[in-house]
Amino acid sequence: MTPNELQTFLHQNIPASAALQLTVVDSRAEKVALLAPFAANCNHHHSVFGGSISLLATLCAWSLVHLNFPEYHGKIVIQEGSTRYLKPARGDLTAVCETENPEEWAECAKMLASRGKGKINVSCRLFSEGEVAAEFAGRYVVLA
């Protein structure tokens, strides 16, 4: 799926992604990167709103799962998620998720094949002005 195809899919199926004005920068099974512009996501403290950070991270991780299991057509839900806010983001925000543990992805595929449901843990780093502003970890469930 190209970055433009993923962006269109997100905006059409998850309307909150359009509100963030997110742009898909990278959309591979190995890595997803999403960009949210500062102007659309700033708060009264002149930093990126925490809810925008959390949503961008959740969408980035969801997208990575979607790109690794496209045959399930987006039947993916988040089971739990945690965001650590490390420093104020005072510029555009980029979320980056990468497949890190091949064994865990293989185990998710195996669970899907045998049980019709698989679980996978995904982490993201969120950058603003070249520095890590937040970290996200989530568990996603893929449904057959």
N, C-alpha and C positions, 0 to 999 in steps of 0.2 A: 504494500500500500504506500503510495507516495505521500509526502507531507501534505500536499493539497487535498488528497482524498481523505486522509485522516482528519484534517481540520474540518472539512465539510461534514464528515460523519459526526464528529463531536458537536459541531454547532447545530446540526439538525436533530440529533438524538439526546443531547445534554445541553439544553438552552443556557444554563449558567455559564458554560464555556464561552458562549458568544458575549455574555455580559463582561467577562474578564478581558475581552478583545484578544484572546490568546491566538498566537500564531504557532503552527507546528514547524519547527526548525529541522528536526531529524525524526525519521519514522522507520526504523529498522527493527527487526526482531531482537537485535543485540543492544539497541540504544534508542531511547526516545528523548527528545528535548523540546520543551514548550516554552514560549516566551510570552510574558504578560507585560504590557507597557505600564510604566509608572503612572502616567497621567490618568489612566482609567482605574487604577487600583490604589491610589494614595488616600491617606486619611488626614485628619486634622493635625497630626503631628509631623506631617510632611515625610512620612515613610509609608511603605506598602502596608495595607490593611492586613492584619493577621488572618482574617477569613479568606482573603484572596490567596495568601500563601498556602494555607491548608487546602483550599480547593484546587489550586494549580498542581500541588504535589499529588493529591488524590487522583486527579485526571491524568497526570503523567504516568503514574504507576499503573492505573487502569489501562491506559493505552499500550503500555509494554506487554501486559498480559493479553490484551486483545490481539496484538500483532503476533504473539507467539501461539495463539490458539484461534486463528481466524475462522476455522470451521464451526465454531460455536456461536458465531454471529453476534458477539457482544453480550452474551448471556453471562455476565460477570458482575459480581457484587462485592463490595468491600465488607469484610467481617469485622475488622478492627483497624484502627490507625492511630498513629501518634506523631505529633509534630514538635520538634524542639526548635525554638526561636533563639538563635544564637546572637544576632545583632540586628539593629534596624536596617531594613532594605530601603535605600534612598534613591534608587534608580530602577530601570527596567529589571524585571525578575525572570530568570531562566531556571526552569526545573529540568534536571537530568536524571534519568533512570537507566540503568544498564543491567543486563542479565549477569549475575555474579556467580551463582552456584549452579552449574549445569546439572548436578545430581538432583537438586531440588526441583528443577524444571522437568526433568525426566520422571521424577516421582509423581509430580502433578499429572503428567500425561498418563502415567500408569493408573493412578486413581480414577481419572476420567474414563479410561477404557474399561476398568473393572467395576466401578461403582456408579458411573454417570455423574460424578462430582469430584472435582479436584481442588486442592488448596495450595496457594503459593505465597511466600513472603517476598515483598518487594521493597526496596529502599530507594530514596531519592535525595539528591542534594540540590539546594536552591541557591543560586548565585545572584548577587547584585553588585554592580560595579567591581566585578572581578573577585569578590570575596564570598565565602559561604555565609549566607544569612540564616539558613534553616536546614534542618534535616528531617526527613519523614521516613517512617517505617509503617507498612501496612500489610495485612493479610487479606488476600482476595480469594473468592470462591468462584470457580468456573463451573457452570451447569450445562450438562448435555441436553 
